[in-house]
Amino acid sequence: MRSNVISEAEMVTVTRSTILDAPLEAVWEELRDFNGHDRWHPAVADSQIERGRDADRVGCIRKFHLEDGSELREQLLTLSDMETAFSYCLLETPIPLFNYVAHVRLVPVTDGDQTFWEWQSKFDTTTGKSDDMAALVGNDIYQAGFDAIRSHMGLT
């Protein structure tokens, strides 16, 4: 697991990746559900898709609460079963993440029937917050998500 963090002025890019000891189809089944992160991510308390839309419909918006009570809204921008990938953006968040767009991509690792998972985002933040926000996203969201999905899927 390697982290690349690039800061340019206020723009930040965070990339994390891991290999899961599970077939691509099984991992995709868990991650594909844009409204399913409350079942496995430790930071997410509850989640719902606004207006009763389907969780795999591009354009749907999920509103969720973190364990600390904070409310966030994210919109599904792309979803491709063929590429086992999706992207989303933050619409509302209580922390200084602006223009946040994230991409999740799964690729089969054929040696051992494993899955390579890459999670990347780009965002702007306020002056002096780049390192803090990059660490928060990379560690508390992405790395915590990797660890949690392993536990959720019984891969630990």
Protein Blocks (a to p, Z undefined) as FASTA:
>chain_A
ZZddddehjbccddddddddbdfklmmmmmmmmmlmmmmmmklmbdcdehhiafkbghia
cddddfkopacddddfbdcfklopaddddfbdcbdcehiacdddddddfehpaadddddd
dddddehilmmmmmmmmmmmmmmmmmmmmmmnopZZ
